[in-house]
């Protein structure tokens, strides 16, 4: 009888569709550990990201599908868990414990790309994800200052460096390794080697989302990254005005030529001073997802200067909320990219 009830409940739950993936939660293997005790059914629903904002939607739809429709079931209890899917291009190819690698790019400097990178990373970490951030702007590293660890120096364990942690994010940057008062002068091959070492010579803990803050433009660093590592996707950051949008267009075109999925466009510094709408227009023109608009606020700049990312120091401000929403949308886009052709959520442990 119990098996019959369980089968009926699973059949009912197979009518519940995951809104982003447009597939049912049973075939996606999101329903785990179903038990029935008296008139109560319990199971664990494994989301594709801890940053998922749709728990209330799943609760409502699962309850509607089961309670009152399966004889004898009057109550539904859902336990929540999450498992970020593994990019199959990374698993088995790159000997690092990462589930996804996301490049943050821009066509020109000064659009707030590093600001987006650090706040996105912190937002994902605050949602419960395991996050790493590589400052691949080798010649002009800003992430240590923005994360409040500018004086940090990584320890060495065995033959590998240990990343420095701030705001729940594992960090690595040339800013931890050089004299901040001396210029970095490198040719292309040296840049390529430095970026590769950040992946291979650092003892990373398990990472759901590895965010890589690239230097602006379409030069050696983004090309080296895209050609050397299996990127899950890229995010293009732009300001609203036309000159920034035209440069962002070239950045997006570069990733498309390199067969790297462009997850979408972020419009930063939106508001009266720079206007708004350029990023959304660019996304529409290229057929990309518009990921969100970050308002121009003094608190964002202050947070960057003093090592307090606005999403952590002032989460209730419009910019803080915008970064939280951005993290949710980006996490959902990553899940879609990785699972759209897979049969089930991967169960394997990465390594």
C-alpha positions as CSV (number, residue, x, y, z in Angstrom):
1,X,0.0,0.0,0.0
2,X,2.8,2.4,0.9
3,X,4.5,1.8,-2.5
4,X,1.2,2.4,-4.2
5,X,0.8,5.8,-2.3
6,X,4.4,6.8,-3.1
7,X,3.8,6.0,-6.8
8,X,0.7,8.1,-6.8
9,X,2.5,11.0,-5.1
10,X,5.4,10.9,-7.5
11,X,3.0,10.8,-10.5
12,X,1.2,13.8,-9.1
13,X,4.6,15.6,-8.5
14,X,5.6,14.9,-12.1
15,X,3.0,17.5,-13.2
16,X,4.9,20.2,-11.3
17,X,7.1,22.1,-13.8
18,X,10.4,23.8,-12.9
19,X,9.8,27.3,-14.2
20,X,13.3,28.0,-15.5
21,X,14.0,24.6,-17.1
22,X,10.5,23.9,-18.3
23,X,10.7,20.3,-17.2
24,X,9.0,18.4,-14.4
25,X,10.7,18.1,-11.0
26,X,10.5,14.3,-11.0
27,X,12.3,13.7,-14.3
28,X,14.9,16.3,-13.2
29,X,15.5,14.1,-10.1
30,X,14.7,17.0,-7.7
31,X,12.4,15.0,-5.5
32,X,14.3,12.8,-3.0
33,X,13.5,10.7,0.1
34,X,9.7,10.6,-0.2
35,X,8.0,9.1,2.9
36,X,4.4,8.9,4.1
37,X,3.4,8.9,7.7
38,X,-0.3,8.8,8.4
39,X,-1.9,11.6,6.4
40,X,1.4,13.5,5.9
41,X,3.8,13.2,2.9
42,X,7.3,14.4,3.3
43,X,10.1,14.7,0.8
44,X,13.3,16.7,0.1
45,X,13.2,19.1,-2.9
46,X,16.7,19.6,-4.3
47,X,17.0,23.0,-6.0
48,X,19.6,23.7,-8.7
49,X,20.9,26.6,-6.7
50,X,20.8,27.9,-3.1
51,X,20.0,31.3,-4.6
52,X,16.7,30.1,-6.0
53,X,13.9,32.7,-5.2
54,X,11.0,30.3,-6.1
55,X,10.6,28.2,-3.0
56,X,7.1,29.5,-2.4
57,X,6.2,28.7,-5.9
58,X,7.3,25.1,-5.6
59,X,5.6,24.8,-2.2
60,X,2.3,26.0,-3.6
61,X,2.4,23.9,-6.8
62,X,3.5,20.7,-5.0
63,X,0.8,21.1,-2.4
64,X,-1.9,21.8,-5.0
65,X,-0.7,18.7,-7.0
66,X,-0.8,16.3,-4.0
67,X,-3.0,17.4,-1.0
68,X,-6.6,16.6,-1.6
69,X,-5.9,14.8,-4.8
70,X,-4.1,11.7,-3.4
71,X,-6.5,9.8,-1.2
72,X,-5.5,10.0,2.5
73,X,-2.9,12.7,2.1
74,X,-3.9,15.9,3.9
75,X,-0.6,17.6,4.5
76,X,2.7,18.0,2.6
77,X,6.0,18.8,4.2
78,X,9.0,19.8,2.1
79,X,12.6,19.9,3.2
80,X,14.8,22.1,1.1
81,X,18.3,21.3,-0.2
82,X,20.3,22.5,-3.2
83,X,22.8,21.0,-5.6
84,X,24.4,23.2,-8.2
85,X,24.9,21.1,-11.3
86,X,28.4,20.4,-12.6
87,X,29.4,21.7,-16.0
88,X,30.2,18.5,-17.8
89,X,33.0,20.3,-19.7
90,X,34.8,20.9,-16.4
91,X,34.2,17.6,-14.8
92,X,36.9,15.1,-16.0
93,X,38.8,17.8,-18.0
94,X,40.0,20.2,-15.4
95,X,41.5,18.9,-12.1
96,X,40.0,21.6,-9.9
97,X,36.9,21.2,-7.6
98,X,34.7,23.7,-9.5
99,X,31.2,23.1,-10.8
100,X,31.1,26.2,-13.1
101,X,33.4,29.0,-14.3
102,X,31.8,32.3,-15.1
103,X,33.7,35.2,-16.8
104,X,32.8,38.8,-16.0
105,X,33.8,40.9,-18.9
106,X,33.4,44.4,-20.3
107,X,34.3,46.1,-23.6
108,X,36.0,49.1,-21.8
109,X,37.4,50.1,-18.5
110,X,35.5,52.2,-15.9
111,X,32.1,50.5,-16.2
112,X,32.2,48.9,-12.8
113,X,33.0,45.3,-13.9
114,X,35.0,44.5,-10.8
115,X,32.2,46.0,-8.6
116,X,29.7,43.7,-10.3
117,X,32.1,40.7,-9.9
118,X,32.6,41.1,-6.1
119,X,29.0,41.9,-5.3
120,X,27.8,39.0,-7.4
121,X,30.2,36.7,-5.7
122,X,29.2,37.9,-2.2
123,X,25.5,37.7,-3.1
124,X,25.8,34.1,-4.2
125,X,27.8,33.2,-1.0
126,X,25.2,34.8,1.2
127,X,22.6,32.7,-0.5
128,X,24.5,29.6,0.6
129,X,26.6,28.8,-2.4
130,X,30.3,27.9,-2.3
131,X,32.0,30.7,-4.3
132,X,35.4,31.5,-5.6
133,X,36.6,34.7,-7.3
134,X,39.7,35.0,-9.4
135,X,41.0,38.5,-10.1
136,X,42.3,37.9,-13.6
137,X,42.9,41.6,-14.2
138,X,46.5,40.7,-13.6
139,X,48.0,44.1,-14.3
140,X,45.5,46.2,-12.4
141,X,44.1,44.0,-9.6
142,X,41.3,45.7,-7.6
143,X,39.5,42.8,-5.9
144,X,41.7,42.7,-2.8
145,X,40.9,46.4,-2.0
146,X,37.2,45.9,-2.8
147,X,37.0,42.9,-0.5
148,X,38.8,44.6,2.3
149,X,41.8,42.3,2.3
150,X,44.3,44.4,0.4
151,X,47.1,43.5,2.8
152,X,46.4,39.8,2.6
153,X,49.2,37.3,1.7
154,X,48.2,33.7,0.9
155,X,49.7,30.9,2.9
156,X,51.3,28.0,1.1
157,X,50.3,24.4,1.8
158,X,52.4,21.8,0.1
159,X,53.1,23.2,-3.3
160,X,49.9,25.2,-3.6
161,X,48.7,28.6,-2.3
162,X,45.6,28.8,-0.2
163,X,43.0,31.4,-1.3
164,X,42.2,34.2,1.1
165,X,38.6,34.3,2.3
166,X,36.4,37.4,2.6
167,X,32.6,37.6,3.0
168,X,32.4,33.9,2.5
169,X,34.2,34.0,-0.9
170,X,37.5,32.3,-1.7
171,X,39.8,34.9,-3.4
172,X,43.0,34.9,-5.4
173,X,44.6,37.9,-7.1
174,X,48.0,39.2,-8.1
175,X,47.2,42.0,-5.6
176,X,48.1,39.5,-2.9
177,X,51.5,38.7,-4.4
178,X,53.0,42.0,-5.5
179,X,54.1,45.4,-4.1
180,X,51.1,47.6,-4.6
181,X,53.4,50.6,-5.3
182,X,55.2,48.9,-8.2
183,X,53.8,48.5,-11.7
184,X,53.1,45.1,-13.2
185,X,54.7,44.8,-16.6
186,X,53.9,41.6,-18.5
187,X,53.7,40.4,-22.1
188,X,50.9,38.1,-23.4
189,X,52.5,34.7,-22.6
190,X,53.2,35.8,-19.0
191,X,49.6,36.9,-18.6
192,X,48.4,33.5,-19.9
193,X,50.7,31.7,-17.4
194,X,49.6,33.8,-14.5
195,X,45.9,33.1,-15.2
196,X,46.5,29.4,-15.6
197,X,48.4,29.3,-12.3
198,X,45.4,30.8,-10.5
199,X,43.5,27.7,-11.4
200,X,46.2,25.0,-11.1
201,X,48.5,26.3,-8.3
202,X,45.9,27.3,-5.8
203,X,44.3,24.8,-3.4
204,X,40.6,25.7,-3.9
205,X,37.9,24.3,-1.7
206,X,34.9,23.0,-3.5
207,X,33.3,25.8,-5.5
208,X,29.8,25.9,-7.0
209,X,30.5,29.2,-8.9
210,X,34.0,30.4,-9.8
211,X,33.7,34.0,-10.8
212,X,36.6,35.3,-13.0
213,X,37.0,39.1,-13.1
214,X,38.6,39.7,-16.5
215,X,40.5,42.9,-17.6
216,X,38.5,45.1,-20.0
217,X,38.6,44.6,-23.7
218,X,39.2,41.7,-26.0
219,X,42.9,41.2,-25.5
220,X,45.2,38.4,-24.3
221,X,43.7,37.7,-20.9
222,X,40.1,37.0,-22.0
223,X,41.4,35.0,-25.0
224,X,43.7,33.0,-22.9
225,X,41.0,32.2,-20.4
226,X,38.4,31.2,-23.0
227,X,40.9,29.0,-24.9
228,X,42.5,27.3,-21.9
229,X,39.5,26.6,-19.6
230,X,36.0,25.3,-20.2
231,X,34.0,28.4,-19.4
232,X,30.4,27.8,-18.4
233,X,29.4,31.2,-19.6
234,X,30.3,34.9,-19.7
235,X,28.5,38.0,-18.4
236,X,29.0,41.3,-20.2
237,X,28.9,44.5,-18.1
238,X,28.2,47.9,-19.6
239,X,27.2,51.4,-18.7
240,X,24.0,52.8,-20.2
241,X,25.6,55.3,-22.6
242,X,26.2,54.5,-26.3
243,X,30.0,54.5,-26.2
244,X,30.1,51.9,-23.5
245,X,27.4,49.8,-25.2
246,X,29.3,49.8,-28.5
247,X,32.4,48.4,-26.7
248,X,30.3,45.8,-24.8
249,X,29.0,44.6,-28.2
250,X,32.5,43.7,-29.3
251,X,33.1,41.9,-26.0
252,X,29.9,39.8,-26.4
253,X,30.9,39.0,-30.1
254,X,34.3,37.8,-29.0
255,X,32.8,35.2,-26.6
256,X,30.3,34.1,-29.2
257,X,33.2,33.5,-31.7
258,X,35.0,31.5,-29.0
259,X,31.8,29.4,-28.5
260,X,31.4,30.6,-24.9
261,X,27.7,31.0,-24.0
262,X,27.0,34.6,-23.1
263,X,24.7,34.4,-20.1
264,X,23.5,38.0,-20.5
265,X,24.2,41.7,-20.1
266,X,24.3,43.7,-16.9
267,X,23.7,47.5,-17.1
268,X,25.7,49.2,-14.3
269,X,25.7,52.8,-13.0
270,X,22.2,53.4,-14.3
271,X,20.4,56.6,-13.3
272,X,20.1,60.3,-14.1
273,X,23.8,60.9,-14.7
274,X,24.5,58.2,-17.2
275,X,20.9,57.5,-18.2
276,X,19.5,54.0,-18.5
277,X,18.4,51.5,-21.1
278,X,21.6,51.0,-23.1
279,X,22.3,47.5,-21.6
280,X,18.7,46.4,-22.2
281,X,18.9,47.7,-25.8
282,X,22.2,45.8,-26.4
283,X,20.7,42.6,-25.0
284,X,17.7,42.9,-27.3
285,X,19.9,43.6,-30.3
286,X,22.0,40.6,-29.8
287,X,19.2,38.3,-28.6
288,X,20.7,37.9,-25.2
289,X,19.2,37.9,-21.7
290,X,19.1,41.2,-19.9
291,X,20.3,40.2,-16.4
292,X,19.5,43.4,-14.6
293,X,20.2,47.1,-14.0
294,X,22.4,48.3,-11.1
295,X,21.6,51.9,-10.0
296,X,24.3,54.5,-9.7
297,X,24.7,55.1,-5.9
298,X,27.4,56.7,-3.8
299,X,27.2,53.7,-1.4
300,X,28.5,51.4,-4.1
301,X,31.6,53.5,-4.6
302,X,32.2,53.9,-0.9
303,X,31.8,50.2,-0.4
304,X,34.4,49.4,-3.0
305,X,36.9,52.0,-1.7
306,X,36.6,50.7,1.9
307,X,36.3,47.0,1.3
308,X,32.7,46.7,2.2
309,X,30.7,45.4,-0.8
310,X,27.3,47.1,-0.8
311,X,25.4,43.9,-1.0
312,X,26.9,43.0,2.4
313,X,27.1,46.5,4.0
314,X,23.8,47.9,2.8
315,X,21.7,45.1,1.4
316,X,18.4,47.1,1.8
317,X,19.5,49.9,-0.6
318,X,18.3,49.8,-4.2
319,X,21.8,48.8,-5.3
320,X,22.0,46.1,-2.7
321,X,18.7,44.6,-3.7
322,X,19.6,44.8,-7.4
323,X,22.8,42.7,-6.8
324,X,20.8,40.1,-4.8
325,X,18.3,39.9,-7.7
326,X,21.2,39.7,-10.2
327,X,22.6,36.7,-8.3
328,X,19.3,34.9,-8.4
329,X,18.9,35.5,-12.1
330,X,22.5,34.5,-12.9
331,X,22.3,31.3,-10.9
332,X,19.1,30.4,-12.7
333,X,20.7,31.1,-16.1
334,X,23.7,28.9,-15.2
335,X,21.4,26.0,-14.3
336,X,19.5,26.4,-17.6
337,X,22.7,26.4,-19.6
338,X,24.1,23.3,-17.8
339,X,20.9,21.2,-17.6
340,X,19.0,22.0,-20.8
341,X,20.4,18.9,-22.5
342,X,20.9,16.7,-19.4
343,X,18.5,14.0,-18.2
344,X,18.9,14.5,-14.5
345,X,20.7,16.7,-12.0
346,X,24.2,15.3,-11.8
347,X,24.8,13.3,-8.5
348,X,28.5,12.9,-8.8
349,X,30.9,14.7,-6.4
350,X,33.2,17.0,-8.3
351,X,36.9,16.7,-8.2
